[in-house]
Amino acid sequence: MTTLPVKYLRETAAWVQDALEVRVPDNVSTDQLLEILAERLESLISKDFQQFVYLLYRIDVSEKRVKQLLNEAALLGTDPYKPIASLIVERQLQKIISRASFRQEDLPDDEERW
């Protein structure tokens, strides 16, 4: 995953902190954020798989893609946590960009937004 622009990184970090109840440093890098998220995912997968599935559903991550990542990790004997974390951050980034593109902040009042 490439480095996120600062404003997107901050918004994504705030989401991770709130949604997953983990501490994220103020000046977190993209790699650090992925590592924090991967650690939390590892905990969820091993201790509360139901909560992990619910999280993926809530974020609207592709179930097919997650299964593919889990299968690849099993075949290669690697951990799936960081690739899934990247997928989650990628999805959050899509949402942030989508919301930003639909904002109509330049209109003077609510009446003209219609």
Summary of the structure (lengths in Angstrom):
residues: 114
radius of gyration: 16.3
end to end distance: 38.3
largest distance: 57.9
contacts: 279
relative contact order: 0.13
helix: 74%
strand: 0%
